[in-house]
Amino acid sequence: MDLRAKLQRRFKSQLKRARVICLDIPDDYAFMQPELVALLEKKVTRFLPSPLEGEGGPRSGSDEG
């Protein structure tokens, strides 16, 4: 069974409107291991809004304008 199917089966109600992104990071790191933290920071940056696009920015979903 693929990972997407496992996630769907276990978290079906929570994933109805969620976007799931695989970062392809092996589970070979200890909690908060510096190499893991650096890898996460590198990989997730492209999926998060920049600080300038935060609250009230273009990607915030604000109705102003």
Backbone hydrogen bonds in HBPLUS format (Angstrom, degrees):
<---DONOR---> <-ACCEPTOR-->    atom                        ^
c    i                          cat <-CA-CA->   ^        H-A-AA   ^      H-
h    n   atom  resd res      DA  || num        DHA   H-A  angle D-A-AA Bond
n    s   type  num  typ     dist DA aas  dist angle  dist       angle   num
A0006-LYS N   A0002-ASP O   3.13 MM   4  6.48 154.4  2.19 149.3 157.1     1
A0007-LEU N   A0003-LEU O   2.91 MM   4  6.18 161.8  1.94 156.6 161.0     2
A0008-GLN N   A0004-ARG O   2.94 MM   4  6.14 161.5  1.97 148.9 154.3     3
A0009-ARG N   A0005-ALA O   2.94 MM   4  6.09 159.5  1.99 147.4 152.6     4
A0010-ARG N   A0006-LYS O   3.00 MM   4  6.16 159.7  2.04 149.0 154.4     5
A0011-PHE N   A0007-LEU O   2.78 MM   4  5.67 163.5  1.80 155.8 160.5     6
A0014-GLN N   A0011-PHE O   3.04 MM   3  5.41 120.6  2.40 110.2 125.3     7
A0015-LEU N   A0011-PHE O   3.04 MM   4  6.13 135.1  2.25 156.3 169.6     8
A0015-LEU N   A0012-LYS O   3.26 MM   3  5.33 138.0  2.45  98.2 109.5     9
A0018-ALA N   A0015-LEU O   3.35 MM   3  4.79 150.2  2.45  90.4  98.9    10
A0033-GLN N   A0030-ALA O   3.07 MM   3  5.25 155.5  2.13 133.2 127.6    11
A0036-LEU N   A0033-GLN O   2.85 MM   3  5.26 121.8  2.20 113.0 128.3    12
A0037-VAL N   A0033-GLN O   2.99 MM   4  6.28 161.1  2.02 158.3 164.5    13
A0038-ALA N   A0034-PRO O   3.00 MM   4  6.16 162.1  2.03 147.9 152.5    14
A0039-LEU N   A0035-GLU O   3.00 MM   4  6.14 155.7  2.06 140.9 147.8    15
A0040-LEU N   A0036-LEU O   2.83 MM   4  6.06 161.3  1.87 156.7 161.5    16
A0041-GLU N   A0037-VAL O   2.93 MM   4  6.12 164.9  1.96 150.8 155.1    17
A0042-LYS N   A0038-ALA O   3.02 MM   4  6.20 154.1  2.09 144.2 151.1    18
A0043-LYS N   A0039-LEU O   2.94 MM   4  6.14 159.7  1.98 149.6 155.0    19
A0044-VAL N   A0040-LEU O   2.87 MM   4  5.84 168.0  1.89 160.3 162.1    20
A0047-PHE N   A0044-VAL O   2.90 MM   3  5.40 150.3  1.99 117.1 126.4    21
A0048-LEU N   A0045-THR O   3.29 MM   3  5.41 159.9  2.33 106.1 112.0    22
A0053-GLU N   A0050-SER O   2.85 MM   3  5.23 148.1  1.95 112.8 123.0    23
A0054-GLY N   A0051-PRO O   3.33 MM   3  5.26 161.0  2.37 105.7 106.7    24
A0057-GLY N   A0054-GLY O   2.80 MM   3  5.24 164.5  1.82 141.4 142.7    25
A0060-SER N   A0057-GLY O   3.16 MM   3  5.43 168.6  2.18 117.4 119.7    26
